[in-house]
Amino acid sequence: MITQAELEASLETLASGQDLNIGVGDADHRGWFRGRVISHDVPTGRLVVTCFMDRLSDQPLEPGERVIVAATRMDDPQAAPMDVEYCSTGPEPTVELRMAGIWQHEDERRNRVRVRLEIHATRARLWVGGAWRDLDATLTDLSSRGVGLSLTREVRIGDRLSLAAPLDGDGPDLRATIEVRYVHLHPAVDTEGTLAPEYWHAGGPFRNMSPPDHERVVRFLFAELRALRS
């Protein structure tokens, strides 16, 4: 695990334009906003960011409010508490923050935003035998790193899946390639005289997703999370 000295060194300069996340509220009811670094002055502990507020109901941050800033450096997720000193208005306000504690390593699996959903893929294909084969797939959960799927045919760990699916109802289908990391067979079940067919639950990380599509995933996740907590 990265040491505190290495952690501080890796965060000595958050580069202008670097993406990060801003958590608002207590740990049990925390909402997240996307942010982007404008400037970072380590000696004074001052961080200036653009905060992206995607809904008309989103409110500016309040001076004196304590937030959590999460950033990734050296492929390691880290977070630190910061106090809001200033926040402008509008859908992309400028927020001035000041460090209120040290950067600490965060368990990525615990802090990764994941939402449950049910979206039928417009098209899903499995790479097998040197060719793409169509199959039926439904997206069952989504994070910024990958997706869970309900499938009508068996897949194996290490398989590649190509997906096209409507995500937000605004724009073309999301397109992504998935590397299967887990598979579980749900056998047919007789429920009150009705036989529910078997299906495979599988999932894994995105591979070769375009930056615009990844941005759409992040926007979708944050909108869904805030909608659940509003």
BALOBA-1460 file (C-alpha; in Angstrom, 3 decimals):
// residues 230
<rec num="1" residu="m" x="0.000" y="0.000" z="0.000"/>
<rec num="2" residu="i" x="1.184" y="3.540" z="-0.714"/>
<rec num="3" residu="t" x="2.846" y="5.204" z="2.288"/>
<rec num="4" residu="q" x="1.768" y="8.573" z="3.713"/>
<rec num="5" residu="a" x="4.960" y="10.178" z="2.408"/>
<rec num="6" residu="e" x="4.337" y="8.772" z="-1.089"/>
<rec num="7" residu="l" x="0.710" y="9.841" z="-0.866"/>
<rec num="8" residu="e" x="1.606" y="13.426" z="-0.007"/>
<rec num="9" residu="a" x="4.205" y="13.472" z="-2.762"/>
<rec num="10" residu="s" x="1.743" y="12.163" z="-5.352"/>
<rec num="11" residu="l" x="-0.773" y="14.860" z="-4.390"/>
<rec num="12" residu="e" x="1.756" y="17.667" z="-4.108"/>
<rec num="13" residu="t" x="0.350" y="19.092" z="-7.289"/>
<rec num="14" residu="l" x="-3.124" y="18.330" z="-8.563"/>
<rec num="15" residu="a" x="-2.706" y="19.278" z="-12.207"/>
<rec num="16" residu="s" x="-4.921" y="21.895" z="-13.788"/>
<rec num="17" residu="g" x="-7.688" y="20.101" z="-15.658"/>
<rec num="18" residu="q" x="-7.530" y="16.940" z="-13.528"/>
<rec num="19" residu="d" x="-10.923" y="15.393" z="-12.775"/>
<rec num="20" residu="l" x="-11.994" y="14.730" z="-9.191"/>
<rec num="21" residu="n" x="-15.158" y="14.164" z="-7.164"/>
<rec num="22" residu="i" x="-16.664" y="16.338" z="-4.426"/>
<rec num="23" residu="g" x="-18.732" y="14.629" z="-1.721"/>
<rec num="24" residu="v" x="-21.351" y="16.717" z="0.108"/>
<rec num="25" residu="g" x="-23.207" y="15.686" z="3.264"/>
<rec num="26" residu="d" x="-22.548" y="13.096" z="5.960"/>
<rec num="27" residu="a" x="-21.253" y="9.613" z="5.215"/>
<rec num="28" residu="d" x="-24.730" y="8.026" z="5.225"/>
<rec num="29" residu="h" x="-26.340" y="10.621" z="2.960"/>
<rec num="30" residu="r" x="-23.476" y="11.885" z="0.831"/>
<rec num="31" residu="g" x="-24.119" y="13.220" z="-2.641"/>
<rec num="32" residu="w" x="-21.344" y="13.539" z="-5.202"/>
<rec num="33" residu="f" x="-20.526" y="16.153" z="-7.803"/>
<rec num="34" residu="r" x="-17.971" y="15.978" z="-10.564"/>
<rec num="35" residu="g" x="-15.183" y="18.535" z="-10.348"/>
<rec num="36" residu="r" x="-12.155" y="19.695" z="-12.301"/>
<rec num="37" residu="v" x="-9.022" y="21.358" z="-10.921"/>
<rec num="38" residu="i" x="-8.366" y="24.998" z="-11.783"/>
<rec num="39" residu="s" x="-5.408" y="25.504" z="-9.431"/>
<rec num="40" residu="h" x="-3.835" y="23.893" z="-6.376"/>
<rec num="41" residu="d" x="-1.490" y="25.658" z="-3.954"/>
<rec num="42" residu="v" x="0.055" y="23.121" z="-1.579"/>
<rec num="43" residu="p" x="1.751" y="25.499" z="0.932"/>
<rec num="44" residu="t" x="-1.554" y="27.251" z="1.704"/>
<rec num="45" residu="g" x="-3.692" y="24.114" z="1.314"/>
<rec num="46" residu="r" x="-5.898" y="25.929" z="-1.187"/>
<rec num="47" residu="l" x="-7.666" y="24.144" z="-4.040"/>
<rec num="48" residu="v" x="-9.806" y="25.886" z="-6.680"/>
<rec num="49" residu="v" x="-12.091" y="23.739" z="-8.820"/>
<rec num="50" residu="t" x="-14.967" y="23.898" z="-11.250"/>
<rec num="51" residu="c" x="-17.959" y="21.969" z="-9.892"/>
<rec num="52" residu="f" x="-20.405" y="20.511" z="-12.432"/>
<rec num="53" residu="m" x="-24.036" y="20.744" z="-11.281"/>
<rec num="54" residu="d" x="-26.180" y="18.884" z="-13.797"/>
<rec num="55" residu="r" x="-29.651" y="19.543" z="-12.387"/>
<rec num="56" residu="l" x="-31.603" y="22.777" z="-11.946"/>
<rec num="57" residu="s" x="-32.302" y="21.769" z="-8.317"/>
<rec num="58" residu="d" x="-28.573" y="21.577" z="-7.424"/>
<rec num="59" residu="q" x="-27.626" y="24.248" z="-4.909"/>
<rec num="60" residu="p" x="-24.286" y="26.103" z="-4.626"/>
<rec num="61" residu="l" x="-21.978" y="24.942" z="-1.853"/>
<rec num="62" residu="e" x="-22.049" y="27.060" z="1.296"/>
<rec num="63" residu="p" x="-18.971" y="28.823" z="2.729"/>
<rec num="64" residu="g" x="-17.885" y="26.931" z="5.847"/>
<rec num="65" residu="e" x="-19.381" y="23.665" z="4.583"/>
<rec num="66" residu="r" x="-17.179" y="20.568" z="4.996"/>
<rec num="67" residu="v" x="-16.830" y="18.402" z="1.890"/>
<rec num="68" residu="i" x="-14.781" y="15.378" z="0.832"/>
<rec num="69" residu="v" x="-12.549" y="15.686" z="-2.216"/>
<rec num="70" residu="a" x="-11.604" y="12.405" z="-3.904"/>
<rec num="71" residu="a" x="-8.873" y="12.176" z="-6.524"/>
<rec num="72" residu="t" x="-6.803" y="9.412" z="-8.093"/>
<rec num="73" residu="r" x="-3.036" y="9.620" z="-8.483"/>
<rec num="74" residu="m" x="-0.572" y="6.845" z="-9.259"/>
<rec num="75" residu="d" x="-3.620" y="4.618" z="-9.911"/>
<rec num="76" residu="d" x="-4.499" y="4.948" z="-6.232"/>
<rec num="77" residu="p" x="-7.791" y="6.521" z="-4.982"/>
<rec num="78" residu="q" x="-7.350" y="9.075" z="-2.195"/>
<rec num="79" residu="a" x="-9.589" y="11.530" z="-0.383"/>
<rec num="80" residu="a" x="-9.274" y="14.469" z="1.985"/>
<rec num="81" residu="p" x="-11.699" y="16.698" z="3.922"/>
<rec num="82" residu="m" x="-11.833" y="20.312" z="2.782"/>
<rec num="83" residu="d" x="-13.755" y="23.419" z="3.815"/>
<rec num="84" residu="v" x="-15.620" y="25.572" z="1.306"/>
<rec num="85" residu="e" x="-14.419" y="29.186" z="1.326"/>
<rec num="86" residu="y" x="-16.287" y="30.455" z="-1.723"/>
<rec num="87" residu="c" x="-18.716" y="29.169" z="-4.359"/>
<rec num="88" residu="s" x="-20.076" y="31.102" z="-7.318"/>
<rec num="89" residu="t" x="-23.503" y="30.428" z="-8.856"/>
<rec num="90" residu="g" x="-24.591" y="28.744" z="-12.069"/>
<rec num="91" residu="p" x="-24.355" y="25.207" z="-13.484"/>
<rec num="92" residu="e" x="-20.522" y="25.221" z="-13.381"/>
<rec num="93" residu="p" x="-19.602" y="27.261" z="-10.287"/>
<rec num="94" residu="t" x="-16.053" y="28.004" z="-9.226"/>
<rec num="95" residu="v" x="-15.396" y="26.610" z="-5.752"/>
<rec num="96" residu="e" x="-12.517" y="27.646" z="-3.512"/>
<rec num="97" residu="l" x="-11.539" y="24.998" z="-0.953"/>
<rec num="98" residu="r" x="-9.004" y="24.732" z="1.849"/>
<rec num="99" residu="m" x="-7.523" y="21.542" z="3.306"/>
<rec num="100" residu="a" x="-9.070" y="20.462" z="6.613"/>
<rec num="101" residu="g" x="-7.186" y="17.170" z="7.017"/>
<rec num="102" residu="i" x="-4.663" y="14.890" z="5.380"/>
<rec num="103" residu="w" x="-5.035" y="12.879" z="2.187"/>
<rec num="104" residu="q" x="-5.794" y="9.242" z="2.968"/>
<rec num="105" residu="h" x="-5.942" y="6.069" z="0.923"/>
<rec num="106" residu="e" x="-9.495" y="5.034" z="0.108"/>
<rec num="107" residu="d" x="-10.790" y="1.522" z="-0.598"/>
<rec num="108" residu="e" x="-11.858" y="1.924" z="-4.223"/>
<rec num="109" residu="r" x="-14.387" y="-0.917" z="-4.048"/>
<rec num="110" residu="r" x="-16.094" y="0.654" z="-1.036"/>
<rec num="111" residu="n" x="-16.256" y="4.162" z="-2.492"/>
<rec num="112" residu="r" x="-17.024" y="3.349" z="-6.115"/>
<rec num="113" residu="v" x="-20.455" y="4.618" z="-7.089"/>
<rec num="114" residu="r" x="-22.620" y="1.780" z="-8.409"/>
<rec num="115" residu="v" x="-26.298" y="1.978" z="-9.274"/>
<rec num="116" residu="r" x="-28.777" y="-0.775" z="-10.011"/>
<rec num="117" residu="l" x="-30.777" y="-0.513" z="-13.216"/>
<rec num="118" residu="e" x="-32.541" y="-2.531" z="-15.887"/>
<rec num="119" residu="i" x="-31.666" y="-1.459" z="-19.410"/>
<rec num="120" residu="h" x="-32.000" y="-3.870" z="-22.311"/>
<rec num="121" residu="a" x="-29.007" y="-3.706" z="-24.627"/>
<rec num="122" residu="t" x="-29.790" y="-2.599" z="-28.169"/>
<rec num="123" residu="r" x="-27.132" y="-5.045" z="-29.291"/>
<rec num="124" residu="a" x="-24.833" y="-7.430" z="-27.457"/>
<rec num="125" residu="r" x="-22.215" y="-9.675" z="-29.034"/>
<rec num="126" residu="l" x="-19.814" y="-12.280" z="-27.704"/>
<rec num="127" residu="w" x="-16.424" y="-12.885" z="-29.306"/>
<rec num="128" residu="v" x="-16.166" y="-16.642" z="-29.747"/>
<rec num="129" residu="g" x="-14.498" y="-18.871" z="-32.323"/>
<rec num="130" residu="g" x="-12.928" y="-15.899" z="-34.075"/>
<rec num="131" residu="a" x="-16.233" y="-14.115" z="-34.726"/>
<rec num="132" residu="w" x="-18.841" y="-11.967" z="-32.976"/>
<rec num="133" residu="r" x="-22.020" y="-13.848" z="-31.977"/>
<rec num="134" residu="d" x="-25.239" y="-12.035" z="-31.020"/>
<rec num="135" residu="l" x="-26.834" y="-12.680" z="-27.626"/>
<rec num="136" residu="d" x="-29.521" y="-11.113" z="-25.468"/>
<rec num="137" residu="a" x="-28.285" y="-8.923" z="-22.581"/>
<rec num="138" residu="t" x="-29.738" y="-6.602" z="-19.946"/>
<rec num="139" residu="l" x="-27.628" y="-4.141" z="-17.939"/>
<rec num="140" residu="t" x="-28.354" y="-4.746" z="-14.233"/>
<rec num="141" residu="d" x="-25.827" y="-2.480" z="-12.504"/>
<rec num="142" residu="l" x="-23.338" y="0.156" z="-13.550"/>
<rec num="143" residu="s" x="-20.237" y="1.879" z="-12.181"/>
<rec num="144" residu="s" x="-17.676" y="4.175" z="-13.745"/>
<rec num="145" residu="r" x="-15.400" y="1.158" z="-14.234"/>
<rec num="146" residu="g" x="-17.721" y="-1.586" z="-15.448"/>
<rec num="147" residu="v" x="-21.147" y="-3.166" z="-15.700"/>
<rec num="148" residu="g" x="-23.186" y="-6.151" z="-14.524"/>
<rec num="149" residu="l" x="-25.297" y="-8.067" z="-17.037"/>
<rec num="150" residu="s" x="-28.082" y="-10.607" z="-17.228"/>
<rec num="151" residu="l" x="-27.428" y="-12.908" z="-20.210"/>
<rec num="152" residu="t" x="-29.438" y="-15.584" z="-21.998"/>
<rec num="153" residu="r" x="-26.401" y="-17.713" z="-22.866"/>
<rec num="154" residu="e" x="-23.298" y="-18.878" z="-21.079"/>
<rec num="155" residu="v" x="-20.104" y="-16.843" z="-21.081"/>
<rec num="156" residu="r" x="-16.758" y="-17.601" z="-19.463"/>
<rec num="157" residu="i" x="-14.271" y="-15.565" z="-17.459"/>
<rec num="158" residu="g" x="-11.935" y="-13.812" z="-19.875"/>
<rec num="159" residu="d" x="-14.536" y="-13.542" z="-22.671"/>
<rec num="160" residu="r" x="-15.061" y="-10.218" z="-24.411"/>
<rec num="161" residu="l" x="-18.532" y="-8.725" z="-24.872"/>
<rec num="162" residu="s" x="-19.434" y="-5.827" z="-27.138"/>
<rec num="163" residu="l" x="-22.424" y="-3.751" z="-25.998"/>
<rec num="164" residu="a" x="-24.582" y="-0.966" z="-27.360"/>
<rec num="165" residu="a" x="-27.264" y="0.333" z="-24.986"/>
<rec num="166" residu="p" x="-29.388" y="3.464" z="-24.449"/>
<rec num="167" residu="l" x="-28.202" y="5.198" z="-21.306"/>
<rec num="168" residu="d" x="-29.780" y="8.575" z="-20.735"/>
<rec num="169" residu="g" x="-32.352" y="8.928" z="-23.513"/>
<rec num="170" residu="d" x="-30.362" y="11.805" z="-24.963"/>
<rec num="171" residu="g" x="-27.922" y="10.876" z="-27.669"/>
<rec num="172" residu="p" x="-26.666" y="7.731" z="-29.365"/>
<rec num="173" residu="d" x="-26.269" y="4.375" z="-27.656"/>
<rec num="174" residu="l" x="-23.438" y="3.904" z="-25.200"/>
<rec num="175" residu="r" x="-20.857" y="1.594" z="-26.793"/>
<rec num="176" residu="a" x="-18.380" y="-0.437" z="-24.786"/>
<rec num="177" residu="t" x="-16.358" y="-3.619" z="-24.710"/>
<rec num="178" residu="i" x="-16.495" y="-5.651" z="-21.482"/>
<rec num="179" residu="e" x="-13.982" y="-8.174" z="-20.197"/>
<rec num="180" residu="v" x="-15.882" y="-10.836" z="-18.234"/>
<rec num="181" residu="r" x="-14.468" y="-11.157" z="-14.699"/>
<rec num="182" residu="y" x="-17.265" y="-13.098" z="-12.985"/>
<rec num="183" residu="v" x="-20.094" y="-15.428" z="-14.053"/>
<rec num="184" residu="h" x="-22.890" y="-17.038" z="-12.046"/>
<rec num="185" residu="l" x="-25.629" y="-19.312" z="-13.398"/>
<rec num="186" residu="h" x="-29.143" y="-18.732" z="-12.056"/>
<rec num="187" residu="p" x="-30.950" y="-22.038" z="-12.745"/>
<rec num="188" residu="a" x="-34.567" y="-22.305" z="-13.846"/>
<rec num="189" residu="v" x="-36.964" y="-21.889" z="-10.903"/>
<rec num="190" residu="d" x="-40.581" y="-23.030" z="-10.631"/>
<rec num="191" residu="t" x="-42.460" y="-20.188" z="-8.932"/>
<rec num="192" residu="e" x="-46.172" y="-20.738" z="-8.318"/>
<rec num="193" residu="g" x="-46.423" y="-23.065" z="-11.286"/>
<rec num="194" residu="t" x="-44.500" y="-20.775" z="-13.616"/>
<rec num="195" residu="l" x="-41.068" y="-21.853" z="-14.776"/>
<rec num="196" residu="a" x="-38.615" y="-18.945" z="-14.762"/>
<rec num="197" residu="p" x="-35.877" y="-19.637" z="-17.327"/>
<rec num="198" residu="e" x="-32.250" y="-19.925" z="-16.378"/>
<rec num="199" residu="y" x="-29.905" y="-17.011" z="-17.032"/>
<rec num="200" residu="w" x="-26.307" y="-16.045" z="-16.422"/>
<rec num="201" residu="h" x="-25.296" y="-13.045" z="-14.325"/>
<rec num="202" residu="a" x="-21.920" y="-11.777" z="-15.498"/>
<rec num="203" residu="g" x="-19.905" y="-8.603" z="-15.431"/>
<rec num="204" residu="g" x="-16.538" y="-6.951" z="-15.567"/>
<rec num="205" residu="p" x="-14.617" y="-3.787" z="-16.404"/>
<rec num="206" residu="f" x="-14.931" y="-1.635" z="-19.490"/>
<rec num="207" residu="r" x="-12.209" y="-1.991" z="-22.106"/>
<rec num="208" residu="n" x="-11.400" y="0.589" z="-24.786"/>
<rec num="209" residu="m" x="-14.299" y="2.902" z="-23.915"/>
<rec num="210" residu="s" x="-14.078" y="6.284" z="-25.611"/>
<rec num="211" residu="p" x="-13.608" y="9.372" z="-23.352"/>
<rec num="212" residu="p" x="-16.993" y="10.856" z="-24.408"/>
<rec num="213" residu="d" x="-18.806" y="7.623" z="-23.510"/>
<rec num="214" residu="h" x="-16.985" y="7.407" z="-20.155"/>
<rec num="215" residu="e" x="-18.043" y="11.002" z="-19.442"/>
<rec num="216" residu="r" x="-21.648" y="10.017" z="-20.199"/>
<rec num="217" residu="v" x="-21.416" y="7.113" z="-17.742"/>
<rec num="218" residu="v" x="-20.104" y="9.388" z="-14.985"/>
<rec num="219" residu="r" x="-22.828" y="11.988" z="-15.630"/>
<rec num="220" residu="f" x="-25.503" y="9.276" z="-15.568"/>
<rec num="221" residu="l" x="-24.229" y="7.799" z="-12.287"/>
<rec num="222" residu="f" x="-24.085" y="11.131" z="-10.501"/>
<rec num="223" residu="a" x="-27.556" y="12.124" z="-11.722"/>
<rec num="224" residu="e" x="-29.003" y="8.781" z="-10.592"/>
<rec num="225" residu="l" x="-27.318" y="8.979" z="-7.189"/>
<rec num="226" residu="r" x="-28.577" y="12.485" z="-6.507"/>
<rec num="227" residu="a" x="-32.075" y="11.555" z="-7.698"/>
<rec num="228" residu="l" x="-32.165" y="8.676" z="-5.204"/>
<rec num="229" residu="r" x="-31.182" y="11.007" z="-2.352"/>
<rec num="230" residu="s" x="-33.393" y="13.951" z="-3.248"/>
